[in-house]
Amino acid sequence: MKIIQKEILSDVQGVKVVKIKVLAPEIAAKARPGQFVVLMINDKGERIPLTVVDKGAQDITLIFQEAGYTTRLLSGLKVGDSLYALVGPLGHATHTGNLGQVIIVGGGVGLAEILPVARALKAAGSRVTTIVGARSKELLILEKELKDASDEFYVTTDDGSYQRKGFTTDVLGELLKKAKYDLVYAVGPIAMMKRVADVTKPSATKTIVSLNALMVDATGMCGCCRVDVAGETKFSCVDGPEFDGHLVDWQGLTNRNKVYADKEKHICQLLKG
């Protein structure tokens, strides 16, 4: 569980995104697109889930954004440091056969999560159209890698500093009006995924979202990551992380993900002080 490589992908506008490569041969041997790991930095720390972005024969690649106390600690680790614990692969893998015409939508650090899915779908024969979004050009990550994994590639930025000004769902709506697609797959902020589901619903386009719900044990024991899907309680860790976007209770998910917001803000302020 030693960190063998580290790279800062972005560190502007108060947003820091880090890529690390961790020695984990057993996880690397089994991990598939869409799955994740849970790690602990020390024996008193919390467990956090991170998607397996890539893998080698002996290692896995993880990408994360500094968002709270634990991700700041993780960002502070150096090459040669070791994680206290690493469990995985967890969750159900993405179905990545030849699915026909597919649109993949990613926003923010969610671009890291769509990369392995895009690669696997294209390798299986699907025609992949990828739409990515960031607040600005400086915050856009993995552009070359995602472009290489796509048949069509679109970039939007909130401020118009690169490519098209606007949101991923603007492009999505236009594409759905021009042609029929077999699947839309989305990963990013909850508000973005909800909007994707809203845009695809009128055309009844199958929409899969990968939920970044809060997790604690990540084995279905604690219930922290529960989400209502079609009126039934599901656990993101063992039933997901992917669900039908048209059936998710988005307001409930949004509310649950804010449970610890005040505590995270407080501890981060203490760190700055």
KABEL-V897372 format. One record per residue. SS is DSSP state (@ for helix, = for strand, . for the rest). PSI is psi in degrees with one decimal (* if undefined). OMEGA is omega in radians with two decimals (none if undefined). Layout:
# KABEL-V897372
ss:psi:omega
SS:PSI:OMEGA
SS:PSI:OMEGA
This chain:
# KABEL-V897372
ss:psi:omega
.:28.3:3.14
=:140.5:3.06
=:119.2:-3.07
=:-7.6:3.09
=:144.6:3.13
=:138.3:-3.14
=:134.3:3.05
=:113.1:-3.12
=:-31.2:-3.13
=:140.1:3.09
=:68.2:-3.12
=:159.3:3.07
.:32.8:3.12
.:11.5:-3.14
=:121.8:3.12
=:122.5:3.14
=:129.4:-3.01
=:141.5:3.04
=:130.2:3.08
=:148.5:3.05
=:125.8:-3.03
=:135.7:3.09
=:113.1:-3.10
.:71.8:-3.02
@:-36.5:-3.11
@:-38.5:3.10
@:-41.6:3.14
@:-33.8:-3.10
@:-23.3:-3.02
@:-19.3:-3.04
.:138.4:3.11
.:160.1:-3.13
.:136.2:3.13
.:-14.8:-3.13
.:166.5:-3.07
=:170.9:3.03
=:163.3:3.02
=:133.0:-3.09
=:157.2:3.00
=:137.9:-3.13
.:-37.5:3.09
.:174.8:-3.02
.:-11.1:3.13
.:1.0:-3.07
.:171.0:3.10
.:166.2:3.10
.:131.7:3.12
=:140.9:3.13
=:138.8:3.07
=:137.3:-3.14
=:142.9:3.02
.:107.5:-3.05
.:-37.6:-3.12
=:167.7:3.11
=:152.4:3.02
.:-164.2:-3.14
.:-31.4:-3.05
.:-4.1:-2.97
=:163.9:3.04
=:151.9:3.12
=:131.8:3.12
=:141.6:3.09
=:133.5:-3.10
=:159.0:3.07
=:137.4:3.04
.:113.0:-3.10
.:-30.3:-3.12
.:-166.1:-3.04
@:-48.6:-3.05
@:-40.9:3.13
@:-27.0:3.04
@:-40.5:3.09
@:-42.2:3.13
@:-40.0:3.12
@:-26.5:-3.12
@:-11.9:3.12
.:151.5:-3.09
.:165.3:3.04
.:129.8:-3.08
.:-22.8:3.06
.:157.2:-3.14
=:147.8:3.03
.:151.3:3.11
.:-40.2:-3.12
=:149.4:3.13
=:120.1:-3.08
=:136.3:3.08
=:-178.6:-0.04
=:146.6:-3.10
=:161.5:3.13
.:168.1:3.12
.:138.3:3.10
.:154.2:3.09
.:140.6:3.02
.:113.9:-3.00
.:42.2:3.03
.:-167.6:3.06
.:101.7:-3.04
.:5.9:3.11
.:-132.4:-3.12
=:115.3:-3.05
=:136.1:2.98
=:128.4:3.08
=:128.3:-3.10
=:128.5:3.13
=:141.2:3.12
=:139.9:3.10
.:-135.2:3.14
.:-8.6:3.05
@:-16.1:3.08
@:-31.0:3.11
@:-33.7:-3.09
@:-28.3:-3.13
@:-17.4:-3.09
@:-53.8:-3.13
@:-31.0:3.13
@:-45.4:3.12
@:-44.1:3.14
@:-44.2:-3.10
@:-40.7:3.14
@:-43.6:3.13
@:-40.1:3.13
@:-28.5:-3.12
.:-5.2:3.09
.:-3.1:3.09
.:150.5:3.01
=:115.2:-2.96
=:120.6:2.98
=:122.2:-3.08
=:133.1:3.07
=:121.2:-3.14
=:149.9:-3.13
=:148.0:3.08
=:162.0:3.12
.:-35.6:3.14
.:170.9:-3.14
@:-38.1:-3.09
@:-21.7:-3.11
@:2.4:3.13
.:126.4:-3.12
.:154.9:3.00
.:30.2:-3.10
@:-50.2:-3.10
@:-44.9:-3.11
@:-42.7:-3.13
@:-36.4:3.10
@:-40.9:3.12
@:-26.1:-3.11
.:8.3:-3.04
.:151.5:3.00
.:-34.8:3.01
=:145.8:-3.04
=:129.0:-3.13
=:142.1:3.11
=:133.7:3.01
=:146.8:3.05
=:140.9:-3.10
.:-38.9:-3.05
.:-0.6:3.13
.:15.4:-3.11
.:-11.5:3.14
.:134.8:-3.13
.:-125.3:-3.01
=:133.3:3.06
=:130.1:3.14
.:-153.3:-3.05
.:159.4:-3.13
@:-34.9:-3.09
@:-20.2:3.03
@:-48.2:3.13
@:-42.1:-3.14
@:-47.6:-3.13
@:-40.0:3.14
@:-42.1:-3.14
@:-39.9:-3.12
@:-24.0:3.10
@:-24.6:-3.08
@:-29.6:-3.05
.:166.9:3.11
.:135.2:3.12
.:150.1:-3.09
.:-24.3:-3.09
=:142.6:2.93
=:128.8:-3.11
=:126.4:-3.04
=:139.9:3.04
=:133.7:3.12
.:-159.5:3.08
.:149.8:-3.10
@:-42.8:-3.12
@:-37.1:3.12
@:-45.0:-3.13
@:-38.6:3.09
@:-43.3:-3.14
@:-38.3:3.07
@:-46.8:3.14
@:-37.2:3.11
@:-39.1:-3.10
@:-36.1:-3.09
@:-15.7:-3.05
@:-43.6:-3.12
.:-33.0:-3.14
.:1.1:-3.13
.:33.6:3.10
.:125.5:-3.14
.:129.9:-3.06
=:120.6:3.11
=:132.8:3.10
=:145.5:3.07
=:112.5:-2.98
.:132.9:3.10
.:56.7:-3.13
.:155.5:3.06
.:137.9:3.12
.:153.3:3.05
.:-74.5:-3.11
.:-24.5:3.09
.:21.0:3.10
.:12.6:3.11
.:8.4:-3.08
.:-42.0:-2.96
.:-29.7:-3.13
.:6.0:-3.10
.:-34.2:-3.04
.:18.7:-3.07
=:145.5:3.12
=:143.7:3.11
=:123.8:3.10
=:118.0:-3.09
.:35.7:3.09
.:1.1:3.12
=:145.8:3.11
=:124.3:3.09
=:154.0:3.05
=:123.4:-3.10
@:-33.1:-3.04
@:-40.3:-3.06
@:-25.8:3.10
@:-19.1:-3.08
.:-146.6:0.25
.:1.3:-3.06
=:137.9:-3.14
=:165.0:3.05
=:116.0:-3.07
.:-23.7:-3.13
.:-11.0:-3.07
.:-3.1:-3.09
=:138.1:3.00
.:91.7:-3.01
@:-35.9:3.14
@:-40.8:3.11
@:-41.7:3.11
@:-43.1:3.12
@:-45.4:-3.13
@:-42.2:-3.12
@:-36.6:-3.12
.:-7.6:3.10
.:1.2:-3.03
.:-42.8:-3.06
.:13.9:-3.07
@:-45.0:-3.12
@:-39.5:3.14
@:-40.9:3.11
@:-41.8:3.14
@:-40.9:-3.12
@:-47.3:-3.10
@:-35.0:3.11
@:-37.3:3.09
@:-36.2:3.09
@:-39.4:3.13
@:-40.0:3.13
@:-33.0:-3.10
.:*:none
